[in-house]
Amino acid sequence: MFDLIIKKPTNIKNDILSGLTVALALVPEAIAFSFVAHVDPTIGLYAAFMMGLITAIFGGRPGMISGATGAVAVIFAPLVIEQTQLHGLAVATNYLFLAVIVMGLIQVLFGVFRLGKFVRLIPHPVMLGFVNGLAIVIFKAQLSQFKIGGTDGGWMPMPELLIMGILVLLTMAIIQFLPKLTKAVPATLVAIISVTGIGLFLSSNRIKVYNVLDFIQYLDPSKSTIQASLPSFIMPMVSLSALKIVLPYAFLAAAVGLIESLMTLTLVDELTETRGKGNKESIGQGVANIVNGFFGGMGGCAMIGQSMINIRGGGRGRLSGITAALMLLFFILFGSMLIEVIPLAALVGVMFMVSIATFEWSSVRIMNKIPKSDALIIIFVSVVTVIVDLAIAVILGVIVSALVYAWQQGKIIKAKKSTNQNNQTIYKLRGALFFGSVQSFKDVFDFNADTNHVVIDFKQARVYDYSGVEAIQNIAKRYEKQGKQLHLLNLSKECQTLIGPLNNVVEVSIIKDLNWHLAVDKLS
């Protein structure tokens, strides 16, 4: 993936042209996600505009694009459906806007308390699985557009399908090869304009080429245009009962939005060899969602597909995101006809190239060179991303990675046993003593054969949690029953602090060396 990204410095021309390209690609997805959430398409378009503009200005990652996303739409869809059945669509949208506001407040608090740093805890195999799964999701999402005009959910008629396939390949070819000739303008923008021109020519000769307007009418036959007015201020009705209803949805949407945004931020950081600010981005996402709720938007988060389009087009600065948002607003208010005539093939070709660039192809080549556990985590996260959800995949990936790490660390704790001239049994421990290694630690000792004074040397070991402390206490108890005493040698200050308050069950002595007369420095 990374070797397919052309690294360019921040440039006003690149930012503006790349932003224009992104705006063209935002429209169909915003409309599609509106229908996923069971709301009017203008709500999705407003969300894309407001999310894009506010995060571009106040977010912590220049060059990253935010808008209405499927991950958030899927979460809010049950809320809208349930409230529509109970109270009607007008009340349901009120609940939606209130949920989006609460979602934004949670995200702002997340950033204020500087919790964005926890994205660093995401292991690299999880990141690889995330981008690979996301690439597949982006690819699959485009296949539905080949079914416009088809019957019973099948593919479109063969003549139109063939033309669309040819135009998709042409779009991909322009994006791939034009940069080898010139980098003066974004290849993606040139591809969209060129294929749109060809599509208009074919349509004028009575050859059917499906466009954005056809896609809109395919989703909602009653819609004849994407044109709309400026969003207006809306004050959602707030009550304790309403807050109780929307809070679970808002909390889940906030978590999913932050995970997807911070993961996208990390990916863009690697692509551009720069570093964004996770906490600032969390606040920016939250503020954008709060504004969405008050101005009739469905909320959203960072969009990895559009961010990739922006990066590939040379967009690096905040101006690219601002341009994308303002151009989207222009299309909504005045230029709907310019968008509606764009062939779907052009946008599908763009997203196919995004999918190819997003997939981490090197992860396939290294599968037989990395630990099997890491390879399985990559595959696991990819599969869960495709089948379930991006955020759930990341959360499960982190959990599995932590468990694998604990299992691996738990297996490597070892001890070398010896008896010195003072008739002391010495266990030189090596490894980490924590919940995962407790059983291996207990299996080390030979209680019946050991002498009256048993020493555990922690020079090459550490105690990390209460499970480890409890294991030491259990060992000491068993020795005490046999009239033997346990001593701890070379215990670090941190470990002494951890063990000290818990030494009220049995007598454990911490010693400085092996030449003691009686146990010294006893803990009480």
N, C-alpha and C positions, 0 to 999 in steps of 0.2 A: 504493500500500500504506500509506504512512505516514499519509496523511490519514484512513484508516479506523480508526486506533487512537486510542481515547479516553485521553488522558493524565490519570492520577489520582495523587494523592500516596499515599505509603505509609499504609495504614490496616489495623488489625487485623481488622475485620470483612471488608473486601474480601479480605485475604489468606486468611482461613479459608474463606470461601465459594468463592473462586477455586480454592484448593487442593483443596476437595472436588470441584469440577467436573473438575479435571485428573485426580484419582484415578479418576473414572468412565471417563474417556477412555483411561487408561493400560492398563486390563485387557485389552481385546481385542487391542491392538497387542503387548503383552508376550507374550500367548499365541501370536499369529501368528508373531512373530519366533522364539519357541521352536521352532516347527515348521520354520522356515527353517534354524535351526541343528541340526535333527534331535535335539533333546533334549526332556525332559519339560516340559510347560507350567509346572510349579512352579519350574523353574530360571529361566525368564524372569520370572515374577512376583517371585521373590526378588531377581533382578537389578534390576528396576524399583524395588522398595522400597529396597534398599541404595544404589543409585546416587542415587536421589532424595533420601534422607535425608542422606547424607554430603556430597554436593555442595551441598545447601542450607545445611548448617552450616559447612562449611570452604571452599567454593568462592569464587571471586572475582566472581561475578555474582548478586546477589540478584534473585529473580524468574525466573531461568532454571531450566528443568526438565530433569533428566537421567533416563535410564532405559535399559532394554534397547532396542537400536535395530537396524534392519535392516542398516545399513552394517556393523556389527560382526558380526552374525549371519552374513551372507554370507561374511565372511572366515573365520570359524571352522568353517563347515559342512563344507568339504572335509577338515579335520583330523578332525572327529568321524566322518564317513563312512569315511575311510580306516582309522582306528584301530578302528572298530566292525567292519569287515570282517576286520581282522587279529586283534583280541584280544577283541572283544565290547564291548557298550555300557558296561559298568562301567569298563573300562580307558579307553575313549574319553572318558568324562566326566572321568576323572582327568587326562588330557592337556589337556582343555579348561580345567579349573580351574587347572592349572599355567600354561597359556598366558595366562590372564586375569591371574594374579599377575605374570608377567613383563611383560605389557602395562602394568600399573599402575606397576611399577618404572620402566619407560622413561618414562612420562608424568611421574612425580615428578621424575626427573632432568631432564627437559625444563624443568619449572618452576623447579627449584633453580638451574639454569644460566641462568635468565632468558631463555629463547629465545622466550617468548610474544610478544615485541615484533615478531617477524618477520611477524605477521599484518598489520602496517601496510604491508607491501610488496604486499599484494593490491590491485590497481587497482580503481577503482570499477566499470568495465564488467564485470570478473569478478564482483564482488559482485552486480551487477544480474542477470547471467546465472545466478549461483548461486541467488538467491531465485526467479527466474522458473522455472528448471528444477525447483527443489524444489517449487514450487506445483503444477507439472504432475505430479510424482511423487506428491505427497499425493493429488491428485485421482484419478490412475490406481489408486492402492492401494485406493481405496474401491469400485471397480467390481466387484472379486471378490465382494463381499458381496451383490451382486445376483444371484449365481449359486447361492446356497444353495437347495437343493430342486430345482434344474434337473437335466436329464439330459444326459449326454455333454458336460459342461462348458459347457452353454448357460445361458441366463437362467432364473430361477425362473418358475414358471407365471404366466400373465398376471394372474389375480385378485390373487395375492400381490404381484406386481411393481407393479401399479397402486396397491395400498394402501401399499406401501413408498415409492413415488414421492411420493404425497400427503403421507405423514408426513415425508419428507425436506424437502419444500417448506415444510411447516408449521414444522418446526424452524428452517429458515433464516429464515423470515419473523419468527418470535419473536425470534431473535437480532438481526435487522436493525432491527426497529421498536420492540421493547420499550424500548430505551434512550431513545427519543424521549419516552416516557411517564414512565418512572422509572429511576433508576440506583441505587436502594436495594439491589438484589440483582443478581448477574451474570445477564445475559440468557441465557447459555449454560446455566446451572444450571436456570433456569426452563424453558427449552426442553426439556431432558432429562426433568425431572420431569413436565411437562405431557404430552409425547408418551408417556412411560411409562404415565401414567394412562389415556390414550386406548387405548394398546396393550393394557393389561389389560382394559379394558372390551370391546374388540373380541374379545379371546381368550375372555372369558367368554360371548360370544355366538357361539362356535364359528367365528369368523373368524380365519384363520391370520395371525399377525403374527410374523415371525421375530425372535428375540431373541439375546442374547449366548450363552445356553446352546446354542441351535441352531448358532451359529457354532462353538463349541467342539467339538460333536459332528460338525459338518461336517468339521473338520480332523482329529479323532480320535474315531471312533465309540465307542471304549472308555471315553472320559471322560464322567462324568455330573455333575461339579461342579468348580468351581475351588478348593474348600475345601482347605486344607493346614495343616500345623503350622508352628511357628517354625523358621527355618533353623538348622541345627546346625553346629558346627565340623567342618571336614574338612581333614585334612592330606594334600595330594597327594603321591604318591610322586615324589621328586626323584632324578634321576640325570643323568649327563652325556649319555647317549644321548637321554633324554627332553627335556632342554634343547635339544639340537641339532634335535630334531624340531619343537618348539613355537616356537623363536626366530623363524623367518621369519614365521609367522602372528602372533605377538605383536607383532613390530616393525611389520608392516603395519597391524594393528588399532590399535596405539598412534598411528600417524601419521594414520590415517583418523579415529579418535576425536577427536584433538586438532584436526585441521582443521575437522571438523564443529562441535566445541564452540566453538572460537575464532571461527568464522564466525557461529555463532548468538549468541555474546556480542556481537560487533560489531553485529549486527542489532538485538538488544535494547537496546544502548547508544543506537542511533539512534532507536528507537521511544520510549524513556523519557527521552531527552535527558540521560542520565547516563553515567558511564564505569565499566566493570568492570575487574577486574585479571586480565589474561591469564595471568600467571605463577602467581598464586594459584589460578586456575581449573584450570590444568594440574596443579598439585599435588593439588587437591581431586579431580579426575577420577582421578588415579593412585591416591590413597588409597582411593577408592571401589571401583576395580577390584581392588586388592589384597584388600580385605575380601571382595569378591565371590568371589574365588578360594578363600578360606579358609572361606567359608560357603555354597558351593554355588550361586553365581550365574553367569550366562553373560557378565557384563560389559556395558558399554555406553558411552554418551556423552550429550552434550546432545541434546535432542529439540526441534527447531524448531517442530513442530506443536503439541506440548503447551505449549511456552513461549509461543507465540502465544495459545493459549487462556487461559493464565494472565494475560498482559498485557492481553488484551481484557477479562478479568473483573476487572481492577483489582488483580491480585496484583503487588506491587512489592517486598516485603520477603522476608527469609529464611523468615518464618513460612508463606508460601504454599507453598514447596517442602516444608517440614517437614510441613505439614498434608497435602499430597498424598501423601507417603510413608507417614505414619502411618495415614491413611484407607485407603490401599491395603492395608496390613498388616491393618487391621481387617476389610476385606472378605475377605481371604484366610483369616483365622482364624475369623471369626464371621458375617460378613455376605454370604456368597457368594450367598444367595438374592436379596438386594437388587440385586446386579449382574446376575445371570443373567436377570432378567425385563426388563431394559432393552431396548427394541426397537433393532435394528441401525439402523433408519432415523434414530433420534435421534443416534446417534454418527456416522453417515455425514453427516447434515446439518451437524453441528458441524465435521467435517473439511472438508466442502465450503466452509464459510464461512472456515475457516482458509486453505484454498487460495486463495480469492478475495482475502483480506486480505494474504496473503504475496506474491502476484504484484505486481510493480512496474509498474503500468499506465502510469505516466509514461514508462517506457522505450520504450513503443510510440509514444507521441506525439512523442518527440524523435528517433526514428530518422533522420529526414531532416534533422535540424538538427545532428547531431554528426558527427565524422569517420567516414568509412566503415569505417575499421579498428576503431574502438570499437564501431560497430554490429555488425560481423561477430563481434567477440569476445563480445558479449552473446549473440548467436544461437548461436555455437559452444559456449560454456560451458553454455547452456541445453540444447542438444541432447545434449552429452556427459553432463550430469547425468541426463537422462532415460534415455539408452540404456545408459550404463556405470555411473557411480558419482559421488557428490557430490565426494568427495575427489580422485579422478582428474581430474574436470572443473576443479576449482580449480587443481590443480597445472599442468595443461595450459594453462589460461587465463593463469596467471602467466607461463609460459614463452613463450606466443604474444605476450602483451603486451610482454614484455621484448624479444623479437625485433623486433616492430613498432617499438618505441621506438628500438632500435638502428638499424634500417633508416632510419627517419625522420631521426634525428640524423646518420646517416652521409651523407645526401644534402645536408645544408645547409652543409657546410664549404665555404668560399669563400675566395678570395685576390685581392687587388688588387695588380697588378704595376706597378712604376714604377722609374725610374733617376734617381738624384740627381746633384748637381754633382760628387760625389766618384767618379763612375763606379761606383756600387754598385747592384746590382739588389736591389730591396726587394720582398718579398712580405708584404703586410699580411694575415695569416691571421685568419679569423673562424669560430668554431665549436669543436666538441669533437673532438680527435684521439684515437681509440680504434679498436678492432678493426673497427667498422662503417664508419668513415670513412677507413680507410687508403688504399684504392684511389683515392677521390676526391682525397685529399691528394697522392698521387703524380702524378696526372694534371695537377696545377696547374703543374708546373715545365717550363720550356723550357731544357733543359740546354745545348744548342748555342748558343743566342742570348744567354744570360746572361753577365754580366761576370765578372771573376776573383773578385770578392768578392760573395757572395750572402747577403742578410740575410732571415731569416724573423722577422717582428714578431709576437710572441705577445700583444700587448696585449689583443686581443679573442678570444683562443683559449686552450685549456688542453690539456695532455697528461694522459690519464687511465689508461693502462695500458701494459703492455709492448709490445703491438702498435704503439702510437703511437711509443714509443721506438725500436723496431726500424725503423719506417718512416723516422724521422729519420736513423738510422744508414745506411740504404740510400741515401737521398738524398745524404748526405755522401760516401759511397763513390763515387757516380757523378760528383759534382763533383770529387772528388780525382783520379779517373782523367783528368780533363780539365785538371788543374793549377789547379783553382779551389778556393776555400775557403768553407765554410758557417759562418755566424754566426747565433746565436740572440739576439734582442732582446726585452726586456721579459718574460723568462721568470720565472714566479713561483717562490718558494722551494720550494714543494712539487714543482713540475715539475723544478727544478734537482736536488733530492734524488733524484727518480725517474730522471733521465737520468745523473747523475754517475757512479755505479758502473759504468755500461755503456759509458763512453767509452774503451774500451781497444782499439777496432778501428780507428777513424779519428779524426782530429783535428777536434773541433767546439769552437768558442769561444763562450762566453756573454759578450755585451757589454752595457754599461750604456747606451751611446748610439751614435750613428752617427759620432762624431768620434774615431775611433781612428787611431793611426799604424800599430801592428801589433796583431794579435789579442791581447787581454788576457784575464786570468782564464781561461787555458786549463785545461781539465780534463785530468787525466792519470790 
